[in-house]
């Protein structure tokens, strides 16, 4: 990860959270005793596509943990299944079957996605856990969320929600 933070004089790294999902998808958060650094990718960049936003501990209002809403996942998944079936009836199989499969996947798995949101200083940073299969990434994400929760308790930051 090409990120080297410029820490203040007496600032120490408490947790460095890095969960790699794929080459382009990752979750990177650097927690220090004075701030949280939210690291991400710029949408458009000529040279360096990494962006890091520093949020001081005093500026963090709350950290929220919650799951995706089941009703919205059901509505979106059903809509994809219906549209896929209508396209299959209109023009035959082919790639339209992927719409049906995506809709079924969203209905059964989409509501289990977890979200972490850090708000403060007029900024809101959120990360949505991607849909994946396998236990290795889930353990890393669970461990990362517990590190964030512990950091918030150490710095007396309000934590909302649980899984």
Buried (B, 14 or more C-beta within 10 A) or exposed (E): EEBEBEBEEEEEEBBBBBBEBEEEEBBBBBBBBBBBBBBBEEEEEEEEEBEBEBBEBEBBBBBBBEBBEEEEBBEBBBEBBEBBBEBBEEEEEEEBBEBBEBBBBBBEBBBEBBBBBBBBBEEEBEBEBEEBEEEEBBEBBEEBBEBBBBBBEEBEBEBEBEE
